[in-house]
Amino acid sequence: MSRNAAEIAAEQLAFWNGPGGQGWLASYGRIERAIAEVGAVALAAAAARPGEQAIDIGCGTGGTTAALAKAVAPDGHVLGVDISQALIDHARAQNVANASFAVGDAAVHPFDGAHHDLVFSRFGVMFFAEPIVAFRNIRRALKSTGRLVLLVWRPAQENPWATVPVRAAQPFLPPQPRPPEDVGQFSFGDRARVEHILAEAGFGVPRFEPVDRPIWMGASVADVLAGAGRFGPLARAFAGAEPAAIEKAKQAIGEAIAAHERADGVHLPGACWLVTARPTAG
Ligand SMILES: C[S@@+](CC[C@H](N)C(=O)[O-])C[C@H]1O[C@@H](n2cnc3c(N)ncnc32)[C@H](O)[C@@H]1O
């Protein structure tokens, strides 16, 4: 691993075992509701069947692991792998009979080789320092007949749920470093890049299906503002800002999202790729 990749891996490890994991847990109920609908599309596409062996990459608190475990029961099994100890602790506490969990980097985790029917991930594969290396490791875990089912975000500009609050708040908050494009939330948005990663890792031509759904941001504008800054780019920006600046930022966010408030909450457009692929022979 080059020094740069080692640094990126260390940053991700620190983030998901520090503010990232804590922020995810603090916002857990909200996030789960926000991504439940797009996640359900991915779980349906995975079509896990009784008796299958599956892996859930970057499983977080294990919501999708539990859903897969139910689908493969009673004889199948799901392994949830995540780099965050805190999130795996939460996942384990669910006590799902036919699921087990491992704390580890999926890029190097020693999966049982050629053993799994399905590798699934809901937004858990965009954080690898060296994605080709990581997907080679994941590929080795699959049977030759196995399948890969990934849900990833399309580029930021197609995801107003992520960009609108940040853009509105930015003028009032300390400037933040531009996030890297090749690791992080939107790093699998570029279809050609994902095709290249998977081809190099030993997968056949992937299928990309757009999944466009409104993303639930909160029950009301006030509710969105109450949760703002707990997780994601706003958490970093709020951490370095004065309380008065945070108030102004929140007011600006409220104005930017007001038109999206309905009786069933505030929704902004979200755009994902559902990526499915199979290993190439050999
Ligand atoms: C956006 S969250 C998604 C969590 C979960 N899949 C869900 O949908 O609720 C990304 C997850 O990937 C995990 N992660 C990041 N890098 C990882 C790595 N190299 N190996 C395993 N998990 C990783 C993080 O700890 C985090 O739980």
Ligand as a Chemical Component Dictionary entry (heavy atoms), coordinates in Angstrom:
data_LIG
# 
_chem_comp.id                   LIG 
_chem_comp.type                 NON-POLYMER 
_chem_comp.pdbx_formal_charge   0 
_chem_comp.three_letter_code    LIG 
# 
loop_
_chem_comp_atom.comp_id 
_chem_comp_atom.atom_id 
_chem_comp_atom.alt_atom_id 
_chem_comp_atom.type_symbol 
_chem_comp_atom.charge 
_chem_comp_atom.model_Cartn_x 
_chem_comp_atom.model_Cartn_y 
_chem_comp_atom.model_Cartn_z 
_chem_comp_atom.pdbx_ordinal 
LIG C1  C1  C 0  -22.663 5.383  5.146 1  
LIG S1  S1  S 1  -22.378 4.167  6.368 2  
LIG C2  C2  C 0  -23.534 2.877  5.896 3  
LIG C3  C3  C 0  -23.847 1.917  7.010 4  
LIG C4  C4  C 0  -24.864 0.808  6.673 5  
LIG N1  N1  N 0  -24.473 0.059  5.490 6  
LIG C5  C5  C 0  -26.248 1.348  6.510 7  
LIG O1  O1  O 0  -26.732 1.452  5.375 8  
LIG O2  O2  O -1 -26.868 1.684  7.540 9  
LIG C6  C6  C 0  -20.824 3.520  5.852 10 
LIG C7  C7  C 0  -20.303 2.412  6.709 11 
LIG O3  O3  O 0  -19.125 1.870  6.106 12 
LIG C8  C8  C 0  -18.200 1.553  7.138 13 
LIG N2  N2  N 0  -16.870 1.471  6.547 14 
LIG C9  C9  C 0  -16.097 2.475  6.071 15 
LIG N3  N3  N 0  -14.939 1.988  5.581 16 
LIG C10 C10 C 0  -14.976 0.637  5.747 17 
LIG C11 C11 C 0  -14.071 -0.425 5.450 18 
LIG N4  N4  N 0  -12.898 -0.184 4.859 19 
LIG N5  N5  N 0  -14.428 -1.691 5.763 20 
LIG C12 C12 C 0  -15.618 -1.934 6.365 21 
LIG N6  N6  N 0  -16.511 -0.966 6.678 22 
LIG C13 C13 C 0  -16.201 0.294  6.367 23 
LIG C14 C14 C 0  -18.395 2.683  8.135 24 
LIG O4  O4  O 0  -17.896 2.375  9.419 25 
LIG C15 C15 C 0  -19.909 2.859  8.102 26 
LIG O5  O5  O 0  -20.560 2.061  9.035 27 
# 
loop_
_chem_comp_bond.comp_id 
_chem_comp_bond.atom_id_1 
_chem_comp_bond.atom_id_2 
_chem_comp_bond.value_order 
_chem_comp_bond.pdbx_ordinal 
LIG C1  S1  SING 1  
LIG S1  C2  SING 2  
LIG S1  C6  SING 3  
LIG C2  C3  SING 4  
LIG C3  C4  SING 5  
LIG C4  N1  SING 6  
LIG C4  C5  SING 7  
LIG C5  O1  DOUB 8  
LIG C5  O2  SING 9  
LIG C6  C7  SING 10 
LIG C7  O3  SING 11 
LIG C7  C15 SING 12 
LIG O3  C8  SING 13 
LIG C8  N2  SING 14 
LIG C8  C14 SING 15 
LIG N2  C9  SING 16 
LIG N2  C13 SING 17 
LIG C9  N3  DOUB 18 
LIG N3  C10 SING 19 
LIG C10 C11 SING 20 
LIG C10 C13 DOUB 21 
LIG C11 N4  SING 22 
LIG C11 N5  DOUB 23 
LIG N5  C12 SING 24 
LIG C12 N6  DOUB 25 
LIG N6  C13 SING 26 
LIG C14 O4  SING 27 
LIG C14 C15 SING 28 
LIG C15 O5  SING 29 
# 
